[in-house]
Amino acid sequence: MRAGTPGLAISTFLFALLALMVALPLVYSPGTFVGLDGTAGVMDHRWSAGQFVYALGDMFCHQQAERSFMLNGSQTAFCARDVGLITGSASGLLLTSRYAGKPPFTERKTMYAGFALIFVMAAEWAAGALLSYDLDVLRFVAGIVGGLGISMAVQNMASEPWKGEGES
């Protein structure tokens, strides 16, 4: 198994999740998925097997309508920041998979850089909580930045067993 294989597997899963997040609101009649507000970590609604992406969103996201994207009159299964986080993580893991096991992903400074990007997302969250602004695009971009940070940290950890692979 190559060093980049775990990252590619996670990336594939995340891109499939993103595709389903876009497809489900388009497959169902307009306005099917509205008023999903709830509490993260609590299953607030009953979902059919075909709506498992919304069940994941129900469990892992607050799903506030004003912080979610709307497609076909329905809100997405995850909020804008989470969609950005998934997008950034999937893209980052895909883009860095060929470099896993090689510098810079075998060095600790890459993990620290990843944590710095995650901190940018956390700082945006804190600023939003303090200033009470409502900018989905900013949340989405901050999520992408945080997702890229997560992918750097994951690639660094996944590279650990393959340190020095491909170096000459």
Residue pairs with C-beta under 8 A, 6 or more apart in sequence:
2 100
2 101
2 162
2 165
3 100
3 101
3 102
3 105
3 158
3 159
3 161
3 162
3 165
4 96
4 97
4 98
4 99
4 100
4 101
4 155
4 158
5 97
6 154
6 158
7 93
7 94
7 96
7 97
7 100
7 151
7 154
7 155
7 158
8 93
8 94
8 97
10 89
10 90
10 93
10 154
11 89
11 90
11 91
11 93
11 94
11 97
14 86
14 89
14 90
14 93
15 90
15 94
17 53
17 56
17 86
18 83
18 86
18 87
18 90
20 53
21 53
21 76
21 77
21 78
21 83
21 86
22 71
22 76
24 33
24 51
24 53
24 54
24 77
25 32
25 33
25 71
25 72
25 73
25 74
25 75
25 76
26 71
26 72
28 72
28 74
30 72
30 73
30 74
31 72
31 73
31 74
32 73
32 74
33 54
33 74
33 75
33 77
34 65
34 73
34 74
34 75
35 65
36 44
36 45
36 54
36 57
36 58
36 63
36 65
36 68
36 75
37 62
37 63
37 64
37 65
38 44
38 45
38 58
38 62
38 63
39 62
40 59
40 60
40 61
40 62
41 59
41 60
42 58
42 59
43 55
43 58
43 59
44 58
45 54
45 55
45 58
47 54
47 55
47 58
53 77
54 77
56 77
56 78
57 63
57 76
57 77
57 78
57 82
58 77
60 78
60 82
61 77
61 78
61 79
61 82
62 79
63 75
63 77
63 78
63 79
64 79
65 75
66 134
67 79
67 80
67 81
67 134
67 136
67 139
68 75
68 76
68 78
68 79
68 80
68 136
69 75
69 76
69 80
69 83
69 136
69 140
70 76
76 83
78 86
79 139
80 136
80 137
80 139
80 140
80 143
81 121
81 124
81 125
81 139
81 140
81 142
81 143
81 146
82 143
83 140
83 143
84 139
84 140
84 141
84 142
84 143
84 144
84 145
84 146
84 147
85 121
85 143
85 144
85 146
85 147
85 150
86 143
86 147
87 143
87 144
87 147
88 143
88 144
88 145
88 146
88 147
88 148
88 149
88 150
88 151
89 147
89 148
89 150
89 151
89 154
90 147
90 151
91 144
91 147
91 148
91 151
92 147
92 148
92 150
92 151
92 152
92 155
93 151
93 154
93 155
95 151
96 105
96 151
96 152
96 155
97 155
99 105
99 155
100 155
100 158
100 159
100 162
101 159
101 162
101 163
101 164
101 165
101 166
102 159
102 165
102 166
102 167
103 167
104 110
105 152
105 155
105 156
105 159
106 156
106 159
106 160
106 162
106 163
106 164
107 156
108 156
110 152
110 155
110 156
111 152
111 153
111 156
111 157
113 149
113 152
114 148
114 149
114 150
114 151
114 152
114 153
114 156
115 149
115 153
116 149
117 145
117 146
117 148
117 149
117 152
118 146
118 149
118 150
118 153
119 149
120 142
120 145
120 146
120 149
121 142
121 143
121 145
121 146
121 149
122 146
124 138
124 139
124 142
125 142
127 133
128 135
128 138
128 139
